[in-house]
């Protein structure tokens, strides 16, 4: 701090400095020196707060990336399901034309038309549901990236995890909060230490007939003691210690919670992959049946119904296969969003 002033000047003659011995013009500087330990602890606390803020920003970015990737996976799923449903409608129309020919030939197959109408309505219901999902996905993508681009969903590769809890984002955030509270606790402890200060002033005096106006200087050192620590610093220290204990419990809970979420997502992914394998085998059996019926139909022994029905069943299974494959990718994205890659700050 820089100080300029005059000292001990008579009120009646404020511009005269040669009437009284103590009258002088003064320049001064002073510097408060906080406790070195308190200053260091405060610096550590601010650094940990900045580190925690960067970590939370990184976690938020990972969540947003998961939302974008999930939207793309669902858009791809819906497009593939929509194509399968379109082929089902085409086969139903083909089967309906064949039944019309059977009726014209005198066969009594009127009940089959009602069955096909029900199937057509069920497919239309699914298409309507897909339209609704597309509107939601479009709104999500416009919120996330400002547009609804036509892109292929990237291949999803799940991040490996070998039991290290510190790789969970939730655990890292909880650890960061505990680090901040620990440095705050140390900062509160350091507040009991005294602060220091130094000051230097120079007083310019003027000569007079009765005294010599030598210049003066003053030098002082101060020590500030926290005399009111019991009423000021101690409650703050007690609160900081409670915060450390609370974040320690939160850290333990974050580890258990992250393990549970990982186990649930992993189970969902593995279950979906097993369902994909089961449905793939069913499609292979249907493909064999379809090929056999086609051969019989082309040889004149079977009917077109024997070819179209397995084809429709295969498309129904394909829709389930597409959904389970998307479920596996979505579960993998959930796992990836939970885990740090190892090179984040």
C-alpha positions as a printed NumPy array, in Angstrom:
array([[  0.   ,   0.   ,   0.   ],
       [  1.285,   3.497,  -0.903],
       [  0.501,   6.465,   1.379],
       [  0.925,  10.224,   0.845],
       [  0.103,  12.803,   3.532],
       [  1.126,  15.565,   5.913],
       [  1.67 ,  15.189,   9.645],
       [  1.374,  17.562,  12.607],
       [  0.549,  20.729,  10.61 ],
       [ -1.122,  23.635,  12.525],
       [ -4.733,  24.214,  11.599],
       [ -4.24 ,  27.965,  11.372],
       [ -1.321,  27.688,   8.916],
       [ -1.726,  24.379,   7.116],
       [  0.741,  25.227,   4.357],
       [  3.664,  26.115,   6.612],
       [  5.989,  23.342,   7.725],
       [  8.634,  25.465,   9.531],
       [  6.666,  26.552,  12.586],
       [  6.683,  23.336,  14.602],
       [  9.318,  20.671,  14.91 ],
       [  7.073,  17.633,  14.119],
       [  5.462,  19.122,  10.955],
       [  6.369,  17.115,   7.847],
       [  5.331,  15.805,   4.474],
       [  5.116,  12.02 ,   4.443],
       [  5.478,   9.227,   1.877],
       [  4.92 ,   5.655,   3.022],
       [  4.684,   2.093,   1.793],
       [  3.388,  -0.944,   3.648],
       [  2.913,  -4.571,   2.789],
       [  0.765,  -7.155,   4.484],
       [  2.386, -10.595,   4.449],
       [ -0.14 , -13.404,   4.958],
       [  0.967, -16.519,   6.751],
       [  3.097, -18.549,   4.303],
       [  1.336, -21.77 ,   5.301],
       [ -2.114, -20.182,   4.84 ],
       [ -1.067, -18.781,   1.466],
       [  0.205, -22.171,   0.29 ],
       [ -2.917, -23.969,   1.497],
       [ -5.131, -21.412,  -0.238],
       [ -3.174, -21.899,  -3.446],
       [ -3.571, -25.689,  -3.177],
       [ -7.302, -25.278,  -2.586],
       [ -7.762, -23.112,  -5.679],
       [ -5.713, -25.49 ,  -7.823],
       [ -7.835, -28.444,  -6.711],
       [-11.021, -26.496,  -7.414],
       [ -9.776, -25.684, -10.917],
       [ -8.81 , -29.327, -11.459],
       [-12.262, -30.456, -10.298],
       [-13.968, -27.969, -12.635],
       [-11.953, -29.285, -15.598],
       [-12.801, -32.855, -14.604],
       [-16.529, -32.098, -14.435],
       [-16.338, -30.463, -17.852],
       [-14.649, -33.599, -19.249],
       [-17.318, -35.819, -17.679],
       [-20.056, -33.658, -19.157],
       [-18.422, -33.903, -22.569],
       [-18.338, -37.71 , -22.253],
       [-22.056, -37.707, -21.397],
       [-22.846, -35.53 , -24.411],
       [-20.799, -37.786, -26.681],
       [-22.754, -40.757, -25.367],
       [-26.053, -38.974, -26.094],
       [-24.994, -38.216, -29.67 ],
       [-23.734, -41.748, -30.321],
       [-26.861, -43.257, -28.755],
       [-29.052, -41.133, -31.003],
       [-27.15 , -42.303, -34.079],
       [-27.414, -45.949, -32.999],
       [-31.17 , -45.573, -32.546],
       [-31.567, -43.803, -35.895],
       [-29.739, -46.666, -37.591],
       [-31.912, -49.18 , -35.746],
       [-35.099, -47.401, -36.789],
       [-34.005, -47.171, -40.425],
       [-33.22 , -50.907, -40.563],
       [-36.495, -51.811, -38.828],
       [-38.423, -49.549, -41.178],
       [-36.844, -51.328, -44.172],
       [-37.736, -54.754, -42.744],
       [-41.323, -53.64 , -42.159],
       [-41.514, -52.332, -45.706],
       [-40.51 , -55.756, -46.999],
       [-43.122, -57.397, -44.753],
       [-45.826, -55.205, -46.283],
       [-44.56 , -56.112, -49.742],
       [-44.756, -59.838, -48.944],
       [-48.229, -59.432, -47.4  ],
       [-49.412, -57.741, -50.597],
       [-47.842, -60.535, -52.603],
       [-49.596, -63.145, -50.47 ],
       [-52.878, -61.234, -50.77 ],
       [-52.611, -61.294, -54.57 ],
       [-51.988, -65.037, -54.464],
       [-55.057, -65.532, -52.242],
       [-57.135, -63.47 , -54.65 ],
       [-56.115, -65.837, -57.407],
       [-57.061, -68.801, -55.226],
       [-60.527, -67.321, -54.65 ],
       [-61.016, -66.776, -58.345],
       [-60.099, -70.431, -58.793],
       [-62.863, -71.387, -56.367],
       [-60.902, -71.91 , -53.138],
       [-62.49 , -70.813, -49.844],
       [-59.748, -68.722, -48.24 ],
       [-61.676, -65.585, -47.262],
       [-60.574, -65.841, -43.605],
       [-56.971, -65.378, -44.609],
       [-57.671, -61.81 , -45.751],
       [-58.694, -60.787, -42.233],
       [-55.498, -62.33 , -40.917],
       [-53.431, -60.311, -43.407],
       [-55.309, -57.113, -42.514],
       [-54.415, -57.618, -38.851],
       [-50.765, -58.149, -39.746],
       [-50.802, -55.04 , -41.931],
       [-52.295, -52.948, -39.094],
       [-49.698, -54.244, -36.641],
       [-46.928, -53.253, -39.027],
       [-48.477, -49.819, -39.485],
       [-48.555, -49.399, -35.692],
       [-44.841, -50.119, -35.555],
       [-44.163, -47.618, -38.346],
       [-46.154, -44.97 , -36.476],
       [-44.134, -45.635, -33.329],
       [-40.931, -45.303, -35.363],
       [-42.137, -41.943, -36.69 ],
       [-42.582, -40.725, -33.119],
       [-39.138, -41.938, -32.122],
       [-37.616, -40.196, -35.13 ],
       [-39.135, -36.878, -34.071],
       [-37.63 , -37.242, -30.596],
       [-34.215, -38.226, -31.988],
       [-34.265, -35.292, -34.392],
       [-34.968, -32.893, -31.523],
       [-32.186, -34.474, -29.442],
       [-29.605, -34.173, -32.22 ],
       [-30.567, -30.59 , -32.976],
       [-30.075, -29.807, -29.284],
       [-26.743, -31.614, -29.114],
       [-25.051, -30.679, -32.403],
       [-27.397, -28.168, -33.997],
       [-28.574, -30.419, -36.839],
       [-29.983, -33.827, -37.713],
       [-27.318, -35.174, -40.078],
       [-27.654, -38.26 , -42.234],
       [-24.671, -40.316, -41.07 ],
       [-23.921, -43.944, -40.393],
       [-23.655, -44.86 , -36.737],
       [-20.001, -45.516, -35.867],
       [-18.98 , -48.96 , -34.718],
       [-19.183, -49.244, -30.939],
       [-16.149, -50.743, -29.196],
       [-16.627, -51.207, -25.461],
       [-13.849, -49.987, -23.185],
       [-12.192, -52.728, -21.107],
       [-12.277, -52.538, -17.327],
       [-10.191, -54.668, -14.982],
       [-11.476, -53.652, -11.565],
       [ -9.78 , -50.271, -11.078],
       [-12.404, -48.052,  -9.423],
       [-10.402, -44.909, -10.169],
       [-11.296, -45.227, -13.879],
       [-14.954, -44.476, -13.171],
       [-15.813, -40.848, -13.848],
       [-18.164, -40.807, -10.86 ],
       [-15.338, -41.956,  -8.59 ],
       [-12.921, -39.404, -10.03 ],
       [-15.381, -36.584,  -9.37 ],
       [-15.987, -37.799,  -5.812],
       [-12.216, -38.067,  -5.267],
       [-11.774, -34.554,  -6.662],
       [-14.41 , -33.178,  -4.291],
       [-12.691, -34.86 ,  -1.348],
       [ -9.316, -33.411,  -2.438],
       [-10.867, -29.948,  -2.522],
       [-12.375, -30.371,   0.928],
       [ -9.105, -31.713,   2.33 ],
       [ -7.217, -28.639,   1.119],
       [ -9.98 , -26.428,   2.537],
       [ -9.504, -28.216,   5.864],
       [ -5.769, -27.542,   5.741],
       [ -6.51 , -23.94 ,   4.781],
       [ -8.725, -23.593,   7.868],
       [ -6.008, -25.079,  10.034],
       [ -3.454, -22.648,   8.61 ],
       [ -5.795, -19.741,   9.484],
       [ -4.676, -20.13 ,  13.117],
       [ -1.174, -18.997,  12.128],
       [ -0.305, -15.276,  12.497],
       [ -0.089, -12.815,   9.596],
       [  2.797, -10.389,   9.258],
       [  3.351,  -6.942,   7.874],
       [  6.117,  -4.397,   7.224],
       [  5.935,  -0.634,   6.744],
       [  8.345,   2.133,   5.771],
       [  7.651,   5.871,   5.767],
       [  9.737,   8.937,   4.972],
       [  8.938,  12.367,   6.454],
       [ 10.333,  15.51 ,   4.807],
       [ 10.863,  18.441,   7.205],
       [ 11.755,  22.057,   6.485],
       [ 14.392,  24.157,   8.269],
       [ 13.298,  27.012,  10.523],
       [ 15.186,  29.686,  12.508],
       [ 14.805,  27.639,  15.677],
       [ 15.421,  24.037,  14.49 ],
       [ 17.114,  22.09 ,  11.731],
       [ 14.676,  20.312,   9.423],
       [ 16.314,  16.924,   9.077],
       [ 14.209,  14.262,   7.301],
       [ 12.852,  11.396,   9.34 ],
       [ 12.006,   7.821,   8.466],
       [ 10.029,   5.123,  10.228],
       [ 10.246,   1.351,   9.894],
       [  7.87 ,  -1.087,  11.532],
       [  7.093,  -4.791,  11.565],
       [  3.695,  -6.139,  12.648],
       [  2.353,  -9.517,  13.687],
       [ -1.413, -10.188,  13.641],
       [ -2.575, -12.913,  15.992],
       [ -6.006, -14.628,  15.61 ],
       [ -7.214, -13.766,  19.109],
       [-10.804, -14.619,  18.186],
       [ -9.975, -18.074,  16.788],
       [-12.483, -19.842,  19.03 ],
       [-15.343, -17.784,  17.602],
       [-14.055, -17.377,  14.033],
       [-11.528, -19.953,  12.797],
       [-12.61 , -22.927,  14.916],
       [-16.21 , -23.171,  13.582],
       [-14.87 , -22.952,  10.025],
       [-12.372, -25.725,  10.752],
       [-15.072, -27.93 ,  12.293],
       [-17.276, -27.431,   9.217],
       [-14.367, -28.264,   6.891],
       [-13.692, -31.497,   8.782],
       [-17.348, -32.503,   8.502],
       [-17.192, -31.837,   4.747],
       [-14.13 , -34.083,   4.449],
       [-15.954, -36.873,   6.265],
       [-19.044, -36.42 ,   4.1  ],
       [-17.068, -36.571,   0.859],
       [-15.202, -39.634,   2.111],
       [-18.54 , -41.398,   2.532],
       [-19.618, -40.1  ,  -0.875],
       [-16.44 , -41.506,  -2.425],
       [-17.135, -44.949,  -0.953],
       [-20.706, -44.788,  -2.241],
       [-19.48 , -43.67 ,  -5.686],
       [-17.268, -46.756,  -5.914],
       [-20.102, -49.116,  -5.004],
       [-22.612, -47.271,  -7.191],
       [-20.264, -47.261, -10.205],
       [-19.582, -50.979,  -9.852],
       [-23.313, -51.67 ,  -9.736],
       [-24.043, -49.491, -12.8  ],
       [-21.197, -51.163, -14.671],
       [-22.469, -54.638, -13.738],
       [-26.004, -53.745, -14.881],
       [-24.808, -52.3  , -18.207],
       [-22.469, -55.244, -18.765],
       [-25.301, -57.71 , -18.077],
       [-27.551, -55.835, -20.516],
       [-24.872, -55.874, -23.188],
       [-24.07 , -59.574, -22.727],
       [-27.762, -60.515, -22.664],
       [-28.418, -58.553, -25.846],
       [-25.444, -60.198, -27.58 ],
       [-26.692, -63.648, -26.56 ],
       [-30.13 , -62.778, -27.913],
       [-28.494, -61.661, -31.173],
       [-26.812, -65.086, -31.439],
       [-30.079, -66.917, -30.648],
       [-32.028, -64.878, -33.192],
       [-29.277, -65.36 , -35.777],
       [-29.593, -69.133, -35.401],
       [-33.363, -68.902, -35.724],
       [-32.969, -66.903, -38.923],
       [-30.606, -69.556, -40.258],
       [-33.232, -72.243, -39.604],
       [-35.903, -70.108, -41.271],
       [-33.557, -69.536, -44.222],
       [-33.192, -73.332, -44.566],
       [-36.956, -73.802, -44.407],
       [-37.477, -71.008, -46.945],
       [-34.982, -72.554, -49.348],
       [-36.586, -75.992, -49.05 ],
       [-40.093, -74.621, -49.601],
       [-38.916, -72.55 , -52.567],
       [-37.428, -75.654, -54.158],
       [-40.666, -77.552, -53.588],
       [-42.693, -74.656, -55.001],
       [-40.495, -74.363, -58.093],
       [-40.822, -78.112, -58.646],
       [-44.612, -77.794, -58.549],
       [-45.182, -79.611, -55.254],
       [-45.714, -76.664, -52.899],
       [-47.69 , -73.439, -52.826],
       [-46.593, -69.812, -52.817],
       [-47.952, -69.536, -49.282],
       [-45.234, -71.98 , -48.19 ],
       [-42.579, -69.559, -49.477],
       [-44.05 , -66.235, -48.341],
       [-44.886, -67.245, -44.758],
       [-41.293, -68.218, -43.775],
       [-40.043, -65.042, -45.452],
       [-42.427, -62.932, -43.331],
       [-41.435, -64.832, -40.189],
       [-37.767, -64.226, -41.016],
       [-38.398, -60.479, -41.31 ],
       [-40.18 , -60.485, -37.937],
       [-37.191, -62.195, -36.35 ],
       [-34.907, -59.733, -38.136],
       [-36.721, -56.841, -36.462],
       [-36.045, -58.415, -33.057],
       [-32.437, -59.059, -34.107],
       [-31.99 , -55.385, -35.055],
       [-33.418, -54.249, -31.713],
       [-31.173, -56.56 , -29.692],
       [-28.105, -55.492, -31.652],
       [-28.943, -51.852, -30.921],
       [-29.5  , -52.707, -27.247],
       [-26.013, -54.209, -27.095],
       [-24.509, -51.06 , -28.638],
       [-26.447, -48.769, -26.289],
       [-25.28 , -50.75 , -23.252],
       [-21.693, -50.552, -24.54 ],
       [-22.048, -46.775, -24.918],
       [-23.276, -46.598, -21.324],
       [-20.168, -48.454, -20.181],
       [-17.895, -46.239, -22.261],
       [-19.463, -43.084, -20.789],
       [-18.761, -44.385, -17.279],
       [-15.051, -45.008, -17.828],
       [-12.1  , -42.723, -18.402],
       [ -9.694, -43.847, -21.107],
       [ -6.66 , -43.194, -18.952],
       [ -5.269, -40.116, -20.698],
       [ -7.793, -37.545, -19.453],
       [ -6.651, -34.84 , -17.022]])
